[in-house]
Amino acid sequence: MRFLLHQNNRWVLMLCMKKIDWLSLDGKSLRVFLTVMEVGTITGAADKLGITQSAVSHTVEKLREVVGDPLFIRSGRTVSPTSYSYQMAEKVERILGEMKSLVQTSSFSPLESEIDLVIAANDFQSSLLMPRFYEQVKGKLKRFSLEVISPQVPTVELLREKKCDLGITGFRPDSADIMQRPLFPMNTVVFYDPTMRDAPKDMEDYLHSGHIGLSFLRRFKGGVDDTLESRGHPRRVEISVPNFSSFATYLRGTDMLATLPVLMRLTEMRDFAFAPLPFPFSAGKMNMIWHQSYQEDEQHKWLRKEMIEVVHSFPEK
């Protein structure tokens, strides 16, 4: 390795086995270097930067040790850059520009953007939201592709592992790194085939009817069955299906009941009649969730805003 020895106002390069740590370079030191290059004096650089002359001198000394070159040679009251300084200055300007870009908020222009978006949502959320969301967004972007993955319940691991960009779920994750925004209340009604029966007259009629239920909801507390059982009134579930899209097939042509979000009247349950539940029940809210690493991302914020606009376009929820 080289090091610099100052003798009689001259910098002399000498060999040294000391290992130089190039990671000790920092943006402030590089800015001092460029300023000295620009003004040609240590004092002038100090005045322009608003720091002391000794601070500039100390920084230049540090840079000399790291890069192994005198950088500046004193010439009267001014300093003259070495040939290496001229080579270094071009690189330093580029490096400082890139460092600055790291903290600048990038401007997001939808019409110039190409986005490949992955959303985790079960079949109810997918049928209800995704066609509307796609139509809402695609005309505002240069290019847009949407992939929907359909776990029964989107997990925080999908977001943490970047397997999806957004999740839509009726369950609120209790994780500090997962952000969430309520989309709409999960108002619940009872659907039935009007060609086969009337709406349940009362609680007794509701309980004595056959029901279609969701099999995966048995793993979670707070659903319709938990509410009824806590009051000593379990319902009779005759068929359990794995997803929301199966309800229409099993309900059609029967006198059974299906207790579902009222917004399903806009999708799979559009051909069925529905009535209020004969007991008080709150299923909470449907939530949009994302990882905190996307919280301030301009593109992601724009997509979340578009999703909220889609929800606001729904009829009474």
VOFI-863901 format. One record per residue: residue number from 1; residue in one letter; x, z, y of N, C-alpha, C in turn. Coordinates in steps of 0.05 Angstrom, whole numbers. Example, Ala and Ser with C-alpha at 12.3 -4.5 7.8 and 13.67 -1.06 7.14 Angstrom:
2
   pavex   torvex   n_east     n_up   n_north   ca_east    ca_up   ca_north   c_east     c_up   c_north
       1        a      264      156      -114       246      156        -90      264      156       -66
       2        s      257      142       -45       273      143        -21      258      157         1
This chain:
317
   pavex   torvex   n_east     n_up   n_north   ca_east    ca_up   ca_north   c_east     c_up   c_north
       1        m       17        0       -24         0        0          0       18        0        25
       2        r        6       -7        48        21       -7         73       12       16        90
       3        f       30       25       108        22       43        128       38       37       153
       4        l       29       48       176        41       41        201       57       64       212
       5        l       81       57       221        99       76        234      103       68       263
       6        h       98       87       281       100       81        310      128       89       319
       7        q      143       68       328       171       73        337      175       57       363
       8        n      183       72       384       190       59        409      168       39       418
       9        n      143       49       418       121       32        427      116        8       409
      10        r      126        9       384       121      -13        365      109       -1       339
      11        w       91      -17       328        80       -9        302       96      -24       280
      12        v      107       -9       262       122      -21        240      108      -17       214
      13        l      104      -39       199        91      -37        173      111      -27       152
      14        m      103       -7       137       120        3        116      104        6        90
      15        l      117        7        68       103       11         42       97       40        38
      16        c       74       44        26        65       72         20       48       71        -5
      17        m       50       90       -21        34       91        -46        7      105       -41
      18        k        2      115       -17       -23      128        -12      -47      109       -14
      19        k      -67      118       -29       -91      101        -33     -109      104        -8
      20        i     -116       81         4      -134       81         27     -163       79        18
      21        d     -180       96        30      -208       96         23     -223       78        42
      22        w     -229       54        34      -243       35         52     -272       44        57
      23        l     -282       62        40      -309       71         45     -311       90        69
      24        s     -288       98        79      -289      115        103     -295       99       128
      25        l     -296       72       126      -305       56        149     -334       62       155
      26        d     -341       62       180      -369       67        188     -376       49       212
      27        g     -402       47       217      -411       29        238     -402       36       265
      28        k     -401       62       271      -392       70        298     -363       63       303
      29        s     -346       66       283      -318       59        286     -315       29       290
      30        l     -330       14       275      -329      -15        278     -339      -24       305
      31        r     -358      -11       316      -368      -17        343     -347      -11       364
      32        v     -332       11       361      -310       17        379     -289       -5       378
      33        f     -283      -14       354      -263      -36        350     -272      -60       366
      34        l     -297      -69       363      -306      -93        377     -306      -89       407
      35        t     -312      -65       417      -312      -60        445     -284      -61       457
      36        v     -264      -50       443      -236      -52        452     -228      -82       452
      37        m     -236      -97       432      -231     -126        432     -242     -139       457
      38        e     -266     -131       464      -280     -144        486     -268     -138       513
      39        v     -263     -112       519      -255     -104        546     -224     -104       549
      40        g     -210     -101       527      -181     -103        528     -166      -78       536
      41        t     -180      -55       540      -166      -30        546     -181       -7       532
      42        i     -166       13       525      -177       37        513     -196       51       533
      43        t     -187       53       558      -203       66        579     -229       51       584
      44        g     -227       25       586      -251        9        591     -271       11       568
      45        a     -261       12       544      -279       15        520     -293       42       521
      46        a     -277       63       529      -289       90        530     -311       90       551
      47        d     -306       78       575      -327       77        596     -352       63       587
      48        k     -348       40       574      -371       24        565     -387       38       543
      49        l     -374       52       526      -388       66        504     -398       94       512
      50        g     -389      104       535      -397      131        543     -385      153       527
      51        i     -361      149       518      -346      169        503     -319      174       516
      52        t     -304      193       506      -278      199        518     -257      179       509
      53        q     -236      177       526      -213      159        519     -200      168       493
      54        s     -198      195       490      -185      205        465     -201      199       441
      55        a     -228      198       443      -245      191        420     -240      162       412
      56        v     -237      144       432      -231      116        426     -204      114       412
      57        s     -184      127       423      -157      126        412     -157      136       383
      58        h     -171      158       379      -172      170        352     -185      151       332
      59        t     -206      137       341      -220      118        324     -202       95       317
      60        v     -188       84       337      -170       62        332     -148       70       312
      61        e     -137       95       315      -117      105        297     -128      105       268
      62        k     -152      115       266      -165      116        239     -168       88       227
      63        l     -177       69       243      -180       42        233     -153       30       225
      64        r     -132       35       240      -105       25        234      -97       35       206
      65        e     -102       60       200       -95       71        174     -110       58       151
      66        v     -136       53       157      -153       43        135     -146       13       129
      67        v     -143       -3       150      -140      -32        146     -110      -40       142
      68        g      -92      -22       150       -63      -28        146      -53      -48       166
      69        d      -63      -48       190       -53      -66        211      -54      -52       238
      70        p      -35      -58       256       -35      -44        282      -60      -50       299
      71        l      -73      -72       295       -97      -80        308      -93      -87       338
      72        f      -81      -68       353       -77      -73        381      -48      -65       388
      73        i      -35      -81       405        -8      -76        414      -10      -71       444
      74        r        1      -48       453         0      -42        482       16      -62       498
      75        s        5      -71       520        18      -90        537       12      -81       566
      76        g       28      -64       577        23      -53        603       -1      -34       602
      77        r      -21      -39       619       -45      -23        619      -66      -33       600
      78        t      -61      -56       588       -80      -67        569      -70      -66       541
      79        v      -86      -75       522       -78      -78        495      -84     -106       485
      80        s      -66     -117       469       -69     -144        459      -76     -143       429
      81        p      -98     -155       421      -105     -156        392      -84     -170       376
      82        t      -80     -161       352       -63     -176        333      -79     -199       321
      83        s      -65     -217       307       -78     -239        295      -98     -230       274
      84        y      -92     -208       261      -110     -197        241     -136     -187       254
      85        s     -133     -175       279      -157     -166        293     -177     -188       298
      86        y     -166     -212       305      -184     -234        310     -199     -242       284
      87        q     -185     -242       262      -198     -248        237     -219     -226       230
      88        m     -211     -202       235      -228     -179        228     -253     -179       245
      89        a     -251     -187       271      -273     -185        289     -297     -201       280
      90        e     -292     -225       269      -314     -242        259     -329     -228       236
      91        k     -314     -216       218      -327     -202        196     -342     -177       206
      92        v     -330     -163       225      -343     -138        235     -370     -145       249
      93        e     -370     -167       265      -395     -174        278     -417     -180       257
      94        r     -409     -194       236      -429     -200        215     -438     -175       201
      95        i     -419     -157       195      -426     -132        181     -445     -115       198
      96        l     -439     -112       224      -456      -96        241     -484     -108       244
      97        g     -485     -135       244      -511     -148        246     -528     -142       221
      98        e     -515     -143       198      -529     -137        173     -538     -108       171
      99        m     -520      -90       181      -527      -61        182     -551      -57       200
     100        k     -551      -70       223      -574      -67        241     -600      -77       229
     101        s     -598      -98       213      -623     -109        200     -635      -90       180
     102        l     -618      -71       170      -629      -52        150     -650      -34       163
     103        v     -648      -28       188      -666       -9        201     -686      -23       219
     104        q     -685      -49       222      -704      -63        238     -729      -68       222
     105        t     -753      -64       234      -778      -70        220     -781     -100       219
     106        s     -783     -110       195      -786     -139        192     -814     -148       200
     107        s     -815     -170       215      -841     -179        223     -854     -193       200
     108        f     -880     -187       196      -895     -199        173     -914     -219       184
     109        s     -911     -244       176      -929     -265        184     -943     -276       159
     110        p     -969     -270       156      -984     -278        131     -982     -308       126
     111        l     -985     -325       146      -985     -354        142     -958     -364       132
     112        e     -937     -348       136      -910     -357        127     -901     -342       101
     113        s     -919     -326        90      -912     -308         68     -922     -319        41
     114        e     -906     -315        21      -913     -320         -7     -913     -294       -22
     115        i     -936     -287       -34      -939     -261        -46     -948     -263       -75
     116        d     -934     -250       -93      -943     -247       -120     -951     -217      -124
     117        l     -976     -212      -127      -986     -184       -127     -996     -177      -155
     118        v     -989     -153      -164      -998     -142       -189    -1015     -117      -184
     119        i    -1040     -116      -193     -1057      -94       -189    -1067      -83      -216
     120        a    -1066      -57      -219     -1076      -44       -244    -1104      -35      -238
     121        a    -1123      -44      -255     -1151      -37       -251    -1166      -41      -277
     122        n    -1185      -24      -283     -1201      -29       -308    -1221      -51      -303
     123        d    -1237      -58      -323     -1254      -81       -321    -1276      -79      -300
     124        f    -1287      -55      -295     -1307      -51       -274    -1294      -56      -247
     125        q    -1272      -44      -241     -1258      -47       -216    -1249      -76      -212
     126        s    -1240      -88      -234     -1230     -116       -232    -1253     -135      -226
     127        s    -1276     -132      -240     -1299     -150       -236    -1310     -146      -208
     128        l    -1311     -122      -199     -1323     -116       -173    -1305     -124      -149
     129        l    -1279     -118      -151     -1262     -122       -128    -1245     -147      -128
     130        m    -1234     -154      -151     -1212     -174       -150    -1221     -202      -142
     131        p    -1244     -212      -152     -1252     -239       -143    -1256     -240      -112
     132        r    -1268     -219      -101     -1273     -217        -72    -1246     -214       -57
     133        f    -1229     -198       -68     -1203     -193        -56    -1186     -219       -56
     134        y    -1186     -233       -78     -1171     -258        -79    -1181     -278       -59
     135        e    -1207     -282       -57     -1218     -301        -38    -1213     -292        -9
     136        q    -1212     -266        -5     -1207     -255         22    -1178     -261        31
     137        v    -1160     -260        12     -1131     -261         19    -1119     -289        17
     138        k    -1128     -305        -2     -1113     -329         -8    -1111     -349        15
     139        g    -1132     -350        31     -1132     -369         53    -1115     -360        77
     140        k    -1106     -335        76     -1090     -324         99    -1060     -325        93
     141        l    -1052     -333        69     -1024     -333         62    -1015     -361        56
     142        k     -988     -366        58      -977     -391         50     -981     -396        21
     143        r     -977     -375         5      -982     -377        -24     -988     -349       -34
     144        f    -1008     -348       -53     -1016     -322        -63    -1023     -324       -92
     145        s    -1011     -306      -108     -1019     -304       -137    -1026     -275      -142
     146        l    -1047     -271      -159     -1057     -245       -165    -1057     -241      -196
     147        e    -1044     -220      -205     -1045     -213       -233    -1058     -185      -235
     148        v    -1078     -183      -252     -1092     -158       -256    -1086     -148      -284
     149        i    -1074     -125      -286     -1070     -112       -312    -1091      -91      -315
     150        s    -1101      -88      -339     -1125      -72       -343    -1122      -48      -362
     151        p    -1107      -28      -354     -1108       -3       -369    -1134       10      -364
     152        q    -1143       27      -382     -1169       41       -377    -1167       58      -353
     153        v    -1144       72      -350     -1139       88       -326    -1111       82      -316
     154        p    -1107       69      -292     -1080       64       -282    -1064       90      -280
     155        t    -1039       90      -289     -1023      114       -289    -1002      113      -267
     156        v     -992      136      -259      -971      137       -238     -945      124      -249
     157        e     -941      124      -275      -917      112       -286     -916       82      -280
     158        l     -939       69      -281      -940       40       -275     -930       35      -246
     159        l     -937       53      -228      -929       49       -200     -899       57      -197
     160        r     -891       78      -210      -863       87       -207     -844       67      -220
     161        e     -852       54      -241      -835       35       -255     -838        7      -244
     162        k     -853        4      -222      -857      -21       -208     -870      -42      -226
     163        k     -886      -33      -245      -901      -52       -262     -926      -62      -248
     164        c     -934      -48      -227      -956      -58       -210     -951      -49      -182
     165        d     -964      -63      -163      -960      -57       -134     -982      -38      -124
     166        l    -1006      -40      -136     -1029      -24       -128    -1044      -16      -153
     167        g    -1058        7      -151     -1075       15       -173    -1103       22      -161
     168        i    -1124       16      -176     -1151       23       -168    -1161       42      -190
     169        t    -1169       66      -182     -1177       86       -203    -1197      106      -192
     170        g    -1214      116      -209     -1232      137       -202    -1221      165      -205
     171        f    -1195      166      -213     -1182      192       -217    -1160      195      -196
     172        r    -1158      218      -184     -1139      223       -163    -1113      235      -174
     173        p    -1091      220      -173     -1066      231       -184    -1055      253      -167
     174        d    -1046      274      -180     -1035      297       -166    -1004      295      -166
     175        s     -994      276      -151      -965      270       -151     -956      265      -122
     176        a     -935      279      -114      -927      277        -86     -917      249       -78
     177        d     -907      233       -98      -897      207        -92     -917      185       -94
     178        i     -942      192      -100      -963      172       -103     -983      176       -80
     179        m     -986      155       -64     -1004      155        -41    -1031      145       -50
     180        q    -1052      153       -35     -1079      145        -43    -1097      143       -19
     181        r    -1117      126       -22     -1137      122         -1    -1164      118       -14
     182        p    -1184      135        -8     -1211      131        -20    -1222      104       -11
     183        l    -1235       90       -29     -1247       64        -23    -1277       66       -20
     184        f    -1291       79       -39     -1320       82        -37    -1329      104       -56
     185        p    -1351      116       -50     -1362      137        -68    -1372      124       -94
     186        m    -1369      139      -116     -1378      129       -142    -1406      138      -147
     187        n    -1425      129      -130     -1453      136       -134    -1463      126      -161
     188        t    -1476      142      -176     -1483      136       -204    -1513      135      -207
     189        v    -1522      115      -223     -1550      112       -229    -1553      107      -259
     190        v    -1578      105      -268     -1584       99       -296    -1596       70      -298
     191        f    -1583       53      -313     -1592       26       -318    -1609       25      -343
     192        y    -1628        5      -343     -1644        1       -367    -1655      -27      -367
     193        d    -1663      -37      -390     -1675      -64       -393    -1704      -62      -387
     194        p    -1713      -73      -364     -1741      -71       -356    -1761      -86      -374
     195        t    -1750     -103      -392     -1768     -117       -411    -1774      -99      -435
     196        m    -1759      -77      -437     -1762      -60       -461    -1773      -32      -454
     197        r    -1770      -23      -429     -1779        4       -423    -1781        7      -393
     198        d    -1792       30      -385     -1793       38       -357    -1770       56      -351
     199        a    -1766       62      -325     -1746       81       -317    -1753      109      -329
     200        p    -1733      125      -336     -1739      152       -346    -1755      168      -325
     201        k    -1777      180      -335     -1796      194       -317    -1784      220      -306
     202        d    -1768      233      -322     -1758      259       -314    -1734      266      -331
     203        m    -1724      291      -329     -1700      299       -343    -1705      299      -374
     204        e    -1729      307      -382     -1735      307       -411    -1734      279      -422
     205        d    -1746      260      -408     -1746      233       -417    -1717      222      -418
     206        y    -1701      229      -399     -1673      220       -398    -1658      231      -422
     207        l    -1661      257      -428     -1646      269       -450    -1655      260      -477
     208        h    -1680      253      -480     -1691      244       -506    -1687      215      -511
     209        s    -1677      200      -492     -1671      172       -496    -1644      168      -509
     210        g    -1640      145      -522     -1614      139       -532    -1596      129      -509
     211        h    -1570      135      -510     -1552      128       -488    -1528      112      -499
     212        i    -1517       95      -481     -1492       82       -486    -1471       95      -468
     213        g    -1448      103      -480     -1428      117       -464    -1401      103      -466
     214        l    -1382      112      -450     -1355      102       -450    -1337      119      -468
     215        s    -1324      107      -487     -1309      123       -506    -1284      136      -492
     216        f    -1271      121      -474     -1246      132       -463    -1251      155      -443
     217        l    -1275      157      -432     -1281      179       -414    -1282      206      -427
     218        r    -1283      207      -454     -1284      232       -468    -1258      248      -464
     219        r    -1236      234      -456     -1211      247       -452    -1209      261      -425
     220        f    -1229      257      -408     -1227      267       -381    -1251      286      -375
     221        k    -1246      306      -360     -1267      325       -352    -1280      316      -327
     222        g    -1305      325      -324     -1319      319       -299    -1339      297      -300
     223        g    -1342      284      -324     -1361      262       -326    -1390      272      -331
     224        v    -1407      252      -336     -1436      258       -339    -1440      278      -363
     225        d    -1426      273      -385     -1430      290       -408    -1421      318      -403
     226        d    -1398      322      -389     -1389      349       -383    -1409      363      -365
     227        t    -1420      349      -346     -1440      361       -328    -1465      370      -343
     228        l    -1475      353      -360     -1499      360       -375    -1494      383      -395
     229        e    -1471      381      -409     -1465      402       -428    -1460      429      -415
     230        s    -1449      429      -390     -1445      454       -376    -1472      467      -369
     231        r    -1493      451      -368     -1520      462       -362    -1537      465      -387
     232        g    -1524      461      -410     -1538      464       -436    -1557      442      -442
     233        h    -1553      418      -431     -1570      395       -436    -1554      371      -444
     234        p    -1543      371      -468     -1527      347       -476    -1545      323      -481
     235        r    -1536      299      -474     -1551      275       -479    -1543      263      -506
     236        r    -1559      245      -515     -1555      233       -542    -1542      206      -538
     237        v    -1515      205      -542     -1500      180       -540    -1500      167      -568
     238        e    -1514      144      -569     -1516      130       -595    -1495      109      -599
     239        i    -1485       98      -577     -1464       78       -579    -1442       85      -558
     240        s    -1417       84      -566     -1395       88       -547    -1379       62      -547
     241        v    -1375       51      -523     -1361       26       -519    -1335       31      -505
     242        p    -1315       13      -508     -1288       17       -497    -1285        9      -468
     243        n    -1304       -6      -457     -1301      -15       -430    -1328      -20      -417
     244        f    -1328      -23      -391     -1352      -26       -375    -1366      -53      -381
     245        s    -1351      -74      -386     -1363     -100       -390    -1380     -102      -416
     246        s    -1377      -82      -434     -1393      -83       -459    -1421      -72      -456
     247        f    -1426      -58      -434     -1453      -45       -431    -1476      -65      -432
     248        a    -1473      -87      -417     -1495     -106       -416    -1503     -117      -443
     249        t    -1483     -123      -459     -1488     -134       -486    -1503     -115      -503
     250        y    -1495      -89      -502     -1508      -69       -520    -1535      -60      -509
     251        l    -1538      -61      -482     -1563      -51       -471    -1586      -71      -472
     252        r    -1579      -96      -470     -1600     -117       -469    -1617     -117      -495
     253        g    -1643     -116      -491     -1662     -117       -513    -1666      -91      -527
     254        t    -1657      -69      -515     -1661      -42       -526    -1676      -24      -506
     255        d    -1684       -1      -516     -1696       19       -498    -1677       41      -490
     256        m    -1651       36      -494     -1630       56       -487    -1625       56      -457
     257        l    -1609       76      -449     -1601       79       -421    -1571       77      -419
     258        a    -1561       69      -395     -1533       68       -389    -1529       80      -361
     259        t    -1514      102      -360     -1508      116       -335    -1482      106      -324
     260        l    -1484       91      -301     -1461       76       -291    -1460       76      -261
     261        p    -1437       69      -249     -1436       66       -219    -1457       45      -210
     262        v    -1470       51      -188     -1491       34       -178    -1480        6      -170
     263        l    -1455        5      -163     -1443      -21       -155    -1441      -41      -178
     264        m    -1445      -31      -202     -1445      -50       -225    -1470      -68      -224
     265        r    -1489      -62      -206     -1512      -80       -202    -1502     -107      -190
     266        l    -1478     -107      -179     -1467     -131       -167    -1452     -148      -187
     267        t    -1447     -136      -211     -1430     -150       -231    -1445     -152      -257
     268        e    -1435     -139      -278     -1445     -142       -305    -1475     -133      -308
     269        m    -1483     -114      -292     -1510     -103       -295    -1531     -115      -276
     270        r    -1525     -139      -266     -1543     -151       -246    -1570     -158      -257
     271        d    -1572     -162      -283     -1598     -169       -295    -1615     -146      -304
     272        f    -1605     -121      -298     -1619      -97       -307    -1632      -82      -284
     273        a    -1652      -66      -290     -1663      -49       -269    -1648      -22      -269
     274        f    -1650       -8      -248     -1636       18       -247    -1653       38      -231
     275        a    -1648       64      -236     -1663       85       -223    -1644      108      -218
     276        p    -1652      126      -199     -1635      150       -194    -1633      168      -218
     277        l    -1611      182      -220     -1608      202       -242    -1628      225      -237
     278        p    -1639      236      -258     -1658      258       -255    -1645      286      -252
     279        f    -1619      285      -245     -1605      311       -241    -1582      305      -221
     280        p    -1573      325      -206     -1552      321       -187    -1525      316      -201
     281        f    -1511      296      -192     -1485      290       -204    -1468      275      -184
     282        s    -1443      283      -182     -1424      269       -165    -1400      261      -181
     283        a    -1395      235      -182     -1372      224       -197    -1347      220      -180
     284        g    -1348      230      -155     -1325      228       -138    -1323      201      -125
     285        k    -1298      192      -120     -1293      167       -105    -1274      149      -120
     286        m    -1277      123      -115     -1258      104       -125    -1235      103      -105
     287        n    -1210      104      -116     -1187      106        -99    -1168       83      -103
     288        m    -1154       75       -81     -1132       57        -83    -1106       73       -82
     289        i    -1088       69      -101     -1063       85       -102    -1039       66      -102
     290        w    -1017       77       -91      -992       62        -90     -969       81       -88
     291        h     -945       71       -94      -921       88        -93     -912       92       -64
     292        q     -902      115       -57      -894      121        -30     -872      102       -19
     293        s     -857       89       -37      -837       70        -28     -849       46       -14
     294        y     -875       41       -17      -888       20         -4     -904       29        21
     295        q     -902       54        27      -920       66         48     -917       51        75
     296        e     -892       45        83      -888       33        109     -881        3       107
     297        d     -883       -8        84      -878      -36         81     -900      -53        94
     298        e     -892      -70       113      -912      -85        129     -930     -103       112
     299        q     -918     -116        92      -933     -133         74     -953     -117        58
     300        h     -944      -95        47      -961      -78         31     -984      -66        48
     301        k     -977      -57        72      -998      -46         90    -1019      -67        96
     302        w    -1011      -91       100     -1030     -113        105    -1048     -117        81
     303        l    -1037     -117        57     -1053     -121         33    -1073      -98        29
     304        r    -1065      -74        35     -1083      -51         33    -1106      -53        53
     305        k    -1099      -63        77     -1120      -66         97    -1140      -87        88
     306        e    -1130     -108        76     -1148     -129         66    -1167     -119        44
     307        m    -1156     -101        26     -1173      -89          6    -1195      -72        18
     308        i    -1188      -57        38     -1208      -40         51    -1230      -57        64
     309        e    -1222      -80        76     -1242      -98         88    -1261     -109        67
     310        v    -1250     -115        43     -1268     -124         21    -1289     -103        15
     311        v    -1280      -78        13     -1299      -56          6    -1320      -53        28
     312        h    -1312      -56        53     -1331      -53         75    -1352      -75        75
     313        s    -1346      -97        62     -1365     -119         61    -1386     -115        39
     314        f    -1383      -95        22     -1403      -90          2    -1430      -82        14
     315        p    -1452      -88         1     -1477      -76          9    -1477      -46         5
     316        e    -1498      -33        12     -1498       -3         11    -1488        7       -16
     317        k    -1468       25       -14     -1455       35        -37    -1466       61       -48
